[in-house]
Amino acid sequence: MLRWVSLRRAHLPGRRSRRGLGHARAWRRAGGGAFSLFVRAAAGGNDWWPLNRKWLAVRGLSAGPAGTAASCCRMVGGGAKRRLRGEGPQCEKPVDMKKSKSCEADVPGDLRKEVESHYRLPLPEDFYHFWRFCEGLDPEQPADSLSASLGLRLVGPYDILAGKHKIKKKSASLNFNLHWRFYYDPPEFQTIIIGDSKTQFHMGYFRLFLMKKLKEVTDKKKSSLLKTIDEKLTEAARELGFSLEQRTVRMKQRDKKVVTKTFHGAGLVVPVDKNDVGYRELPETDASLRRICGTIVEAPSDADRLQAFAPVQEMMTYVQFANDECDYGMGLELGLDLFCHGSHYFHKVAGQLLPLAYNLLKRNLFAEIIEAHLANRSQDDVDQLAA
């Protein structure tokens, strides 16, 4: 089963050094800026743990089939496996935490089933609590309750709660995993809130997290509106038992399991067994891989571009070796990097690497999503329910 975590702005397609994730909310714009989001974590179990303050931040993050970390040392074709942080196999151990006091949100069961049916994943309880919170702000139009104060609108799975899918004809035939899926959104990401359409600012759920300080608001009028909403949201979180801690024990444990950063900056977590099998490093550094991608995109002719692809083809060979030895994380990392670079020249290679990697990791839904997204990767038409 997949659990959900909450995050704030990640950076796509930028990539920082592999030293660590950083902590705090992130910002991004589809196309290279920053965007705010929550995160979805692939893991087993149903318990939820608090992640961030504000926005009813996140709950839940454990390893299991989809998430242990790697500490490796084997080499294949220059791709050394390494131990990032911590020693030994980084398997998740039970942690004694106080039980959440949060109760189930007052959202009809049939609506919950509809959401899960369309998206094929259960959403965390804070998703529904946030909907109820917005209903308190504007009972008539909860999806637009943050428009005046923050310029934000609830979309994606919230469209199901708002009944928007019933207005659209033939909505049953739509692929809701492409609904509000922006150009640079990896399969793990699902949009739930949008902002400025020009910048494509959006927030959502993702399976990994990083955080970064939010930009300070200097506008007094906006500050007053934000303060009011912040106080209401903080009060609601406390009443429901959601932690307001900036960094939780689970978050710190999660940091130790990240094996590499990836171009989207949220980090990669793959299961690694006691023999350190599961991930090996790419033979290229972050900077050199960016240069390779740039050379391919800027090649003056097809012949030059084909020649520039040689390092990528070589890495794909290393990925085949890695897959043969069950180091599935290598192919996932390369595929995500090429996908997040954004150029259509990498769509075919990403389409070969990512579905295979996700299926090998038993994350089959993400494999289906990336295949559908690459076949319909659009900069503009992201609202599947638009008239």
matplotlib code that plots the C-alpha trace (Angstrom):
import matplotlib.pyplot as plt

x = [0.0, 1.2, 1.2, 1.3, 3.7, 3.6, 6.2, 6.7, 8.5, 10.8, 13.1, 12.6, 14.6, 17.4, 19.6, 21.8, 24.8, 24.2, 25.1, 21.5, 18.0, 17.8, 14.8, 11.8, 9.3, 10.3, 9.1, 9.0, 7.6, 7.1, 9.9, 12.7, 11.6, 10.3, 6.9, 5.2, 4.0, 3.2, 4.8, 3.5, 5.7, 5.6, 5.6, 3.6, 1.2, -1.5, -0.1, 0.6, 3.3, 3.4, 5.9, 5.6, 4.0, 1.2, -1.0, -1.9, 1.5, 2.1, 1.8, 3.5, 6.7, 8.1, 10.1, 9.0, 8.7, 9.1, 11.6, 14.8, 18.1, 21.4, 24.9, 26.9, 30.5, 30.5, 31.5, 30.2, 31.4, 32.5, 29.2, 30.3, 27.8, 28.3, 27.1, 25.7, 25.0, 24.8, 26.3, 25.0, 21.7, 19.3, 16.2, 13.3, 12.8, 9.6, 9.5, 7.5, 5.4, 2.3, -0.8, -2.5, -5.7, -7.0, -10.3, -11.8, -12.9, -16.6, -16.5, -19.0, -17.7, -19.0, -16.9, -13.8, -14.4, -14.8, -11.5, -9.7, -11.4, -10.3, -6.8, -6.2, -4.6, -6.0, -5.3, -4.2, -6.8, -5.3, -6.4, -10.0, -9.5, -8.1, -11.2, -13.4, -11.2, -11.8, -15.5, -15.4, -13.8, -16.3, -19.2, -20.4, -17.1, -14.5, -12.2, -11.9, -11.7, -8.0, -8.3, -8.7, -6.1, -3.5, -4.3, -4.7, -7.3, -8.0, -7.9, -7.1, -8.7, -10.5, -12.4, -14.0, -15.1, -16.5, -18.5, -16.8, -16.3, -20.1, -20.5, -17.9, -19.4, -17.5, -15.4, -15.4, -13.1, -10.6, -7.2, -7.3, -3.7, -3.1, -5.5, -3.5, -0.2, 2.2, 5.1, 7.8, 5.8, 7.3, 4.9, 5.0, 3.6, -0.1, -1.3, -4.0, -3.5, -2.7, -1.7, -0.6, -1.4, 1.4, 4.1, 2.3, 2.9, 1.3, 1.3, 0.6, 1.6, 4.9, 6.7, 9.8, 10.4, 12.7, 12.1, 13.3, 12.3, 9.4, 9.9, 8.9, 5.7, 6.2, 2.7, 0.9, -2.6, -1.5, 0.4, -2.9, -4.8, -2.1, -1.9, -5.6, -5.6, -2.4, -4.0, -7.1, -5.1, -2.7, -5.7, -7.3, -4.1, -3.8, -7.4, -7.0, -3.7, -1.4, 2.1, 3.4, 7.0, 9.3, 11.3, 10.1, 11.9, 10.6, 11.9, 15.4, 15.3, 14.1, 17.1, 19.4, 17.7, 18.2, 20.7, 21.0, 19.3, 17.9, 17.3, 14.0, 15.9, 13.5, 15.9, 15.6, 14.8, 14.9, 14.9, 18.4, 18.9, 21.4, 23.9, 23.7, 21.9, 19.4, 21.2, 24.5, 25.6, 25.6, 29.1, 28.5, 28.4, 25.4, 27.3, 28.6, 25.2, 23.8, 26.5, 25.8, 22.1, 22.9, 25.2, 22.5, 19.8, 22.0, 23.6, 23.5, 22.6, 21.1, 24.5, 26.1, 23.2, 23.5, 27.2, 26.4, 24.1, 27.0, 27.5, 23.7, 23.8, 26.8, 24.9, 21.9, 24.2, 25.4, 21.7, 21.1, 24.0, 22.6, 19.1, 20.6, 22.1, 18.9, 20.3, 17.1, 17.7, 20.3, 17.8, 15.2, 17.7, 18.8, 15.3, 14.1, 17.0, 16.4, 12.6, 13.2, 15.6, 12.5, 13.7, 11.7, 14.9, 15.0, 11.4, 12.2, 15.0, 13.0, 10.1, 12.5, 14.0, 11.3, 8.4, 10.9, 12.4, 9.1, 7.8, 11.0, 10.5, 6.9, 5.6, 3.4, 1.0, 3.9, 5.0, 1.5, 1.5, 4.8, 3.9, 0.6, 2.4, 5.1, 2.5, 0.6, 3.2, 1.8, 2.8, -0.7, -3.6, -3.4, -7.0, -8.7, -12.1, -11.9, -14.8]
y = [0.0, 3.5, 6.1, 9.8, 12.4, 16.1, 18.4, 21.9, 23.2, 21.0, 22.1, 20.7, 20.1, 21.5, 19.3, 20.0, 18.1, 14.7, 15.6, 15.7, 16.7, 20.0, 20.6, 23.0, 23.8, 24.1, 26.2, 25.4, 26.4, 23.8, 24.6, 25.2, 27.4, 26.2, 24.8, 24.2, 20.7, 18.1, 14.6, 11.1, 8.4, 4.9, 2.6, 0.0, 0.4, 2.8, 4.8, 8.5, 10.7, 14.5, 16.1, 19.8, 22.7, 24.5, 23.2, 20.3, 19.0, 15.4, 12.1, 8.9, 7.7, 4.2, 1.9, -1.6, -2.8, 0.7, 2.4, 1.3, 2.9, 1.9, 1.6, 0.2, -0.3, -2.4, -1.1, -1.8, 0.2, 3.1, 3.1, 2.8, 2.1, 4.1, 4.6, 8.1, 8.4, 6.0, 2.6, -0.8, -1.7, 1.1, -0.8, 0.9, 0.0, 0.6, 3.9, 4.6, 7.6, 9.1, 8.1, 10.8, 12.1, 12.9, 11.4, 10.6, 13.7, 14.1, 13.2, 10.7, 7.2, 7.1, 10.2, 8.6, 5.5, 7.6, 9.4, 6.1, 4.5, 7.3, 7.7, 4.1, 5.2, 6.0, 9.6, 10.5, 11.7, 15.2, 15.5, 15.3, 17.4, 20.2, 20.0, 20.3, 23.2, 25.0, 24.3, 26.2, 29.2, 29.1, 26.5, 27.4, 27.2, 25.4, 24.8, 28.6, 29.5, 30.4, 32.3, 35.8, 35.5, 33.3, 33.0, 29.2, 26.8, 23.2, 20.8, 17.2, 14.8, 17.7, 18.1, 14.7, 16.0, 19.1, 17.0, 18.6, 15.2, 14.7, 17.8, 16.6, 14.2, 10.9, 11.6, 7.8, 7.4, 10.0, 9.1, 10.9, 10.3, 12.8, 15.3, 18.4, 16.5, 19.2, 18.7, 18.1, 16.1, 12.7, 9.7, 10.0, 13.5, 14.4, 18.0, 19.1, 22.9, 25.3, 29.0, 31.3, 29.7, 31.7, 30.3, 26.9, 27.2, 24.1, 21.9, 18.3, 14.9, 13.3, 10.2, 11.9, 15.2, 18.1, 21.5, 25.0, 28.3, 30.1, 33.6, 36.2, 38.1, 41.9, 43.1, 44.1, 43.3, 39.8, 39.3, 39.9, 37.5, 34.9, 35.3, 34.7, 31.6, 30.4, 30.8, 28.9, 26.1, 25.8, 25.6, 22.9, 20.9, 21.0, 20.0, 17.0, 15.9, 16.7, 17.5, 21.0, 20.0, 21.2, 18.0, 14.7, 11.5, 9.8, 12.7, 12.3, 8.6, 9.1, 11.4, 8.5, 6.3, 8.6, 7.1, 10.0, 13.3, 13.0, 16.0, 16.8, 17.3, 15.2, 12.3, 8.6, 5.8, 2.2, -1.0, -2.4, -5.8, -6.9, -7.5, -3.9, -5.0, -2.5, 0.6, 1.6, 5.0, 6.4, 6.8, 10.5, 13.3, 15.6, 18.4, 16.1, 14.5, 18.0, 18.8, 15.6, 16.5, 20.0, 18.8, 16.5, 19.2, 21.8, 19.5, 21.3, 18.2, 14.7, 13.2, 15.3, 14.5, 10.8, 11.0, 13.1, 10.3, 7.9, 8.5, 7.9, 4.7, 3.6, 4.3, 2.4, -0.6, -0.2, -0.1, -3.4, -4.9, -3.3, -4.7, -8.2, -7.9, -6.4, -2.9, -1.4, 2.1, 2.9, 2.8, 4.7, 7.5, 7.8, 7.7, 10.3, 12.6, 12.4, 12.9, 15.9, 17.5, 18.0, 17.8, 15.6, 14.1, 12.0, 10.8, 7.6, 6.7, 7.7, 5.6, 2.6, 3.1, 4.2, 1.7, -1.1, 0.3, 0.9, -2.5, -4.2, -2.2, -3.3, 0.2, -0.7, 2.2, 4.7, 2.7, 3.1, 6.8, 7.5, 5.7, 7.7, 10.9, 10.5, 9.7, 12.9, 15.2, 18.7, 22.1, 23.5, 21.0, 19.6, 20.0, 16.8, 18.1, 21.3, 22.0]
z = [0.0, -0.6, 2.1, 1.7, 3.1, 2.8, 1.3, 0.1, -2.9, -4.8, -7.6, -11.1, -13.1, -11.1, -9.0, -6.0, -4.7, -3.4, 0.2, 1.5, 1.1, 3.0, 5.1, 4.6, 2.1, -1.5, -4.5, -8.1, -11.5, -14.1, -16.5, -14.1, -11.2, -7.9, -7.0, -3.7, -3.1, -0.6, -0.9, -1.4, 0.1, -1.2, 1.8, 3.6, 6.5, 7.5, 10.4, 9.8, 11.3, 11.2, 8.8, 8.4, 10.1, 8.3, 5.5, 7.6, 6.6, 6.3, 7.9, 7.4, 6.0, 6.4, 4.4, 3.4, -0.2, -1.6, 0.6, 2.3, 1.7, 0.2, 1.4, -1.4, -2.6, -5.8, -9.2, -12.7, -15.6, -13.4, -11.4, -7.9, -5.2, -2.0, 1.5, 1.7, 5.4, 8.3, 8.4, 7.5, 5.9, 6.6, 7.4, 9.1, 12.8, 14.7, 16.5, 19.7, 18.9, 20.5, 18.8, 16.8, 18.3, 14.8, 14.0, 10.6, 8.6, 8.0, 4.3, 3.0, 2.4, -1.2, -2.1, -0.5, -2.6, -5.8, -5.1, -4.5, -7.6, -9.9, -8.5, -7.5, -4.2, -0.8, 0.3, 3.9, 6.3, 6.4, 2.7, 3.8, 6.9, 4.7, 2.5, 5.6, 6.8, 3.4, 3.6, 6.9, 5.1, 2.2, 2.4, -1.1, -3.0, -0.7, -3.7, -4.2, -0.5, -0.7, -4.0, -2.5, 0.2, -1.3, -5.0, -4.6, -5.8, -4.8, -7.8, -8.7, -6.3, -4.7, -8.0, -7.1, -3.7, -5.4, -7.9, -10.9, -12.6, -12.7, -14.9, -17.5, -20.0, -20.5, -17.3, -16.7, -19.7, -18.5, -17.0, -13.7, -13.1, -15.9, -14.4, -13.4, -14.1, -15.2, -17.6, -15.1, -12.5, -11.9, -11.5, -7.7, -7.8, -7.8, -7.9, -5.4, -5.3, -8.1, -8.1, -10.9, -14.3, -16.0, -13.7, -13.3, -9.5, -8.0, -4.9, -4.4, -2.9, -3.7, -2.4, -1.1, 0.7, 1.2, 2.8, 2.4, 4.0, 2.5, 1.2, 3.7, 2.9, 3.2, 2.0, 5.2, 3.8, 2.6, 5.8, 7.8, 5.6, 5.9, 9.7, 10.0, 7.9, 9.6, 13.0, 12.0, 10.3, 13.3, 15.7, 13.4, 13.3, 17.1, 17.6, 15.2, 16.8, 13.8, 14.9, 14.3, 14.6, 11.8, 11.8, 13.1, 14.1, 10.9, 8.8, 10.3, 9.7, 6.1, 5.4, 6.2, 3.6, 0.6, -1.8, -4.3, -5.1, -8.7, -10.9, -9.1, -5.9, -3.7, -3.5, -4.3, -1.9, -3.0, -1.0, -0.3, 1.3, 3.9, 1.1, -0.1, -3.3, -4.6, -5.8, -7.5, -8.5, -12.0, -13.6, -14.2, -11.7, -11.5, -13.4, -16.1, -16.7, -17.2, -19.6, -21.6, -21.7, -22.8, -25.6, -26.9, -26.9, -28.5, -31.2, -34.6, -36.5, -36.0, -36.7, -33.9, -31.6, -32.2, -31.3, -28.2, -27.1, -26.7, -22.9, -22.3, -24.3, -22.3, -19.0, -20.3, -20.7, -17.1, -16.1, -17.8, -15.8, -12.6, -13.3, -13.8, -10.3, -8.8, -8.4, -9.8, -8.3, -11.0, -13.9, -11.9, -11.2, -14.8, -16.1, -13.6, -14.4, -18.1, -17.6, -15.4, -17.8, -19.9, -23.5, -25.9, -27.0, -23.8, -23.9, -25.7, -23.3, -20.2, -21.6, -21.7, -18.3, -16.0, -16.6, -16.3, -13.1, -11.4, -12.3, -11.0, -7.8, -7.7, -8.1, -11.0, -10.8, -11.3, -14.3, -15.8, -15.0, -16.6, -19.7, -20.0, -19.2, -21.8, -24.4, -23.4, -22.0, -22.3, -21.1, -21.1, -21.2, -17.7, -16.6, -17.8, -16.8, -18.7, -21.0]

ax = plt.figure().add_subplot(projection="3d")
ax.plot(x, y, z, "-o")
ax.set_aspect("equal")
plt.show()
